[in-house]
């Protein structure tokens, strides 16, 4: 075990709320909720959405949220991945984020119970003392409701429940596979938007920070999410299902929006619409260069000329010669300093938090260009808006 991993495990174990003698609503008489139905072995940002919203729900339900390790999907983990088929790699949550969702303090004077680790949950809430709530008993009635209705249903249930220890679990077999409290069908639709006002102002969002082991990003930068690799198939699927932008990327006050043309249905689309999806979801080299140019001009114009953008950071999973061609085209368009995710030299432990490094660079960059269908982009949008970044600094292809 690396030193910082050991340090973080020790730090989490010694959180001050991990004390049975604390007064209500913490300690042995406290109120807790663990979402064992949280998704695992998927990309970090699909997990991150859920971590934050579940923590917000716990806060509004006056219960301590139980935070859990990030469990990697094998093929997303670049170190010794085949050794972990039965025991997937885990990263402490505090290696990726900090704040109340990961056990950090609330605002001064806030008497909400602090989040606890899943290890401490086993101590303060032994299995025999837990009330188990299965999502199959709650979700069918609200599956397609608006986000605020779904949230309120769960909030009232957790708030009114007299049991101090609650564990939300998924059915062993589920027909659609999306057993989360806030599932992909919600995140991938405009039904999530009624939650923005409360979620963005929640201390879960306001006090969200970076892990102490994540480095600081550059300034005077335009950061851009350039997802390639396997994304063409994903874009074709999005077109086939007429998918909207994802989650907070749908906010109406942001400058760029996507509307598919007429035609298409549930599971199919017209050739014209499919081409339109690909144009925005998997843009060409020339389209990317043009989007960077326009986004820079719009941002500088909004600041009345008192702004400078002279560094470009590309958040990407592309390892092909196409990326070299893109960088050459961007240099020809005036960008002399260009770096990508692939320029980072990472050991095993740093690889564990590489997505947090990329996210923090994009969060702090002066301008960010993202992919509207991406959960990664959506989480960056959330953090930038909570930080007070201008909408003109948040763009989509």
N, C-alpha and C positions, 0 to 999 in steps of 0.2 A: 504494500500500500504506500503511495507517495505521501510525502510529508503534508502537503496542503490538504489532501483528501483526509488524512488522519486528523489534521487540525480542524477541518470542517465537521467531521463526525463528532469530534470531542466538543466543539463549540455548540453543535446542535443538541448533544446530550446534556450539556450544562446550561441550557437556556433557563432563565429564572422561573419561567412558568412551569417547568418540569419539577414540581414540588407538591407533594400531596397535602401539605399543611397550609397551602394558600387559602384565603377566604373565597367564598362564592363570588363570582361565577367561575373561578378556577379551582385548582386543587381537587381533592377527592369528592367534593360536592358540586363540582363545576358542570357545565353543559358543553357537550362536544358532538361533532358530527364528522364522520369519515365517509368520503365518497369512494367506496371500493369499486364503483362502476366507472371511475375515471379511466380513460383510454390509456393503454400502454403499448409499447413496441410499435410506435408510429413516430413520424417526424415531430421534432420539438414543438413547432408552432401550433400544430393541431392540439398538442397536449397543453401548451401554454394558455391558449384561449380558455380551456376548461378550468385550469388551475385558478386563474384570476376570477372567473365568473363564479365558480364554486366557493371561493374564499369570500367574495362579495355577498353571496347568498348566506353563507354561514354568519357573516357579520350582521346582516340585516335580520337574521333569525336569532341573534344574541347567543350564538354558540361559537366555540372555538373550532376553527378549521383544522383538520388533520392533514398536514402536508406530507408528501411522499417523494421518494427518489424519482428521478427521471429514468425510466427503463427503456433502453435502446432497442430499436428494430435492428436485427442482426446485420442486414445489408447496408444500413446507414452508418455502421461503426467500422472504421477503417483498420482497427488493430485486432489481429487474431480473431476475426469474427467467427470463424468456424469452430472455435473452441467453446463458444457460448450458446450453442443451439438449445441446450437444456437449461442453461443458466445465463440469461442475457445480461450484458453489462448494465450497471446502474451508476448514475451520477448523483451525488447529493444535490438537492434543489438549491442549496445555498452556494453551490459552485457556479450557478447560472444566474440567479437573481437574488435580490435582497428585498426586505420590506415585510409588511404584516403577513402576506401570504406565505412567507417562508419563516415565520416565527419572530419577525421584528416587531418593535413597539408600535402602538397606535399613537395618535396625537396626544399631547399632554392633556390630562383631564378626561380622556375617553376611557370609560370603565368597561369597554368590551373585552371579553376574554381573548387572550393572545393565542395564536395558532400553536399547535403542538406537533411533534414529529409522530410518524406512525409507530415508531418504537415506544414512545411514551404512552401512546394510546393503548398499547397492550398492557401497560401497567395501571393506568388510571381507569381504563374501561375493559376489564377482562371480558372474554367472549360471553360468558354466562350472564353478564350484567347489561348486555346491549339489546336495544330494540332493533330488529332488522326490518328495513323497509325495502321491498323489492320494486324495482322500477316498473315491472309488468302490472303492478296494482295501481300505479299513478299515471303513467304516460299515455295509455290509450285514449283517455278522455281529453287530453290536452295536446296530443301529438302535433296537430296542425294549428294550434292557437298562436296568437301574437306573442312575442317574447316576454312582454310585461305580464301577460296573463299566466304564462308558464312559470315565470319567476314568482309571482304572487301565490300561485298554488303551492309551490314548494316552500316558500317563506312561511306561509300560514301553517302548513303542516309541521315544519320544524320548530316554529315558534311556540305553537300550542301544545306540542307533545310534552307530556310531563316527565318522560324518561330523560335522565341526564346524559345517557350515552346512546347515540344513534349511529347505525352503520347503514348506508345506502348501498344496495347490491344489485347486480344485474341477474336476470334469469339465466339459467344454465344454457338454455337454447333460445335464441331469438331470431325471428324470421328475417328482419331487415339488418341485423348486425350493429345497429346504432343504439346502444343501450345507455348512453350517457344522459345525465340530467339535462344538459344543454347539448344537443347532438348536431351532427353535420347538416341534417335537414334544416335546422334552425340557423346555424352559422352561415350556411350558403344561401340565405334568402333575406329579403328585406324585412322579414318578421323579427329579425334581431334588433332593428333600429330603434324601436321604442325603449330599449334598455340603455341606449347611449347616454342619455342625460344623467341618470342615476349612477351608472357604472363609471363614467368618466370623472364624476365628482366624488366618487367613493374614496375613502382613505386607502382602500386596496390599490386603486390606481394612482392617487396622488403621492403616496409614500413608496410606491414601487421604485426600486433602485437596482443598480448593477451589483453583481457579486464583487466582493472585495478582491477577487483574483482576476477580474476582467480589466484589461488595459484601457486607457483613455484613447478616444479616436482623434483624428486630425480635425483641424478647423478650416474654414474657407473652402468647403468641399461640397461637391455634388456627388451623392451616392446613388447607385442605380442597381436594382435587382434584375439580373439577367439570368433567368432560369432557362436552361437548355436541356441537353442530355435526353432524358426520358420524357420531356415535357410535351413533345409533339403528340404522343398518344393521349396524354391527359387533356390537351387542348381539343383534340378531336372528340373525346368523351364529353367535354364541357359543351361543345357545339351540339352534339347529338342530343343532349338533355336540355338544351336551351338555358344553360345556367347563367344566372346573374353574376355580377361581381360578388366577392366574398365579404360578408360581415361589414366591418366599419369602412371598407372601401366603397360602400354604397351611400355613405353620408352625402346628402344633397348639396351641402355647401362646399364640397371639394370641387375643383375646377373641371376635372375630366370624368366623363360618364360613358357608359356603353349601352347602346340599344340595338338589339338584333332587328333585322328587317322582317317583313311579313313572311308567313309560311313557317313550316316546321311544327313539331309537336313533341310529345313526351317520348323520347327515345329516338327521334329522327329529326333531320333538318334538311333544308334545301342546300344545293351546292353553293349558291350565292351567300347564304348565311354562314355556312361552314368556312368559306373563304374569309368572310369578315371576322369571324372568331380568330382564325389563324393570324390575321393581320395584326390583331391587338394582343393576342395571347402568346404568339410566337413571332414577334415582329422581325422583319428583315434587317440586315445590317444598315442599309440606307435609312430605314424608318427609325432605327434607334438613334443614329447620328442626328437626324432631324429633330427628334423629340428632345434630345439633350440640348440642342441649339435653342429651340423655342423655349424650353423650360428655364434655361439660363437667362435668356432675354427678358422673359416675363418677370422673373424674380428680381432682376436688376432694375427693371422699369418700375416695379412696385415700390422699390426703395429709393426712387428718385435719383438713381445713378450712384448712390452712396454705398454700393456693395461690390464685392469682388468674389468671383469664383475662379479658382485657378488649379484646383486639384480634383481628380476624379477617382472614385473608388467603386469597383464593380463587384457586387456580391453575386457570385456565380458558382455553379457546379460544372461548368464547361471546361473540358481539358483538351479540346480539339484545336486544329489550326484556325478554325473559324474565329476563335477568341483573339488570336494574333491579328487576324484581318480586321476585326472590329477595333482593336487598339490602334492599329495603323491608321484606320479611317478617322478615328477620333483625334489622333495627333495632327493629322492633316487639317482638321477643323479647329486647331488652336489649343488643344489640351496637351501640355508638355509633361505634366505629372499624372500618371495613370498607374494605379495599383489594383490588384484583384485579390479575391479570397485565396487564390492559388499561390500568391506571392508570400503568404505567411508560412513560416517554417515552424511546425508544431510537433511537440513530442506527444506521447499517448495522453498525458493528463491535460495538456492544452487542447488536444483534439476534442476531449470531452466537453469543452466549453466554447468551441469555435463558433457555434451558432450565436452564442451570447456576445462574442466579440463583434461578429458581423452586425448583429442587431444594434449594438451600441454605437457603432460607427454610423449606421444609417439613422439612428435616432437623433444623433447630435449634428449630423451634416446640415449645412445651410439649406440644401435642397435634396429631396429624395424622389426618385422615379421608381415606381413599383409596378408589379403585375397585379391587375385588379382581381384576378381569380385566386390569388395566393394567400394562404393563411399567414405566411411569414410577412408579406407586405402588410396585411391587415393589422398584425400586432405592432409593426413599426408605426403605422398610422396612428394607432391608439396611443402609443407612447409619445409620439411627436405632438399630438393634439393636447394631451394632458400637460406636456411641457410648455404649451403656449405657442407652438410653432404656427405660423400663418398658413391658411389653406393654400395660398399660391405656392408654397414651398413643397406641396405634396402633389405629385403628378402620377398619372398612369399612362401607359402606352395607348 
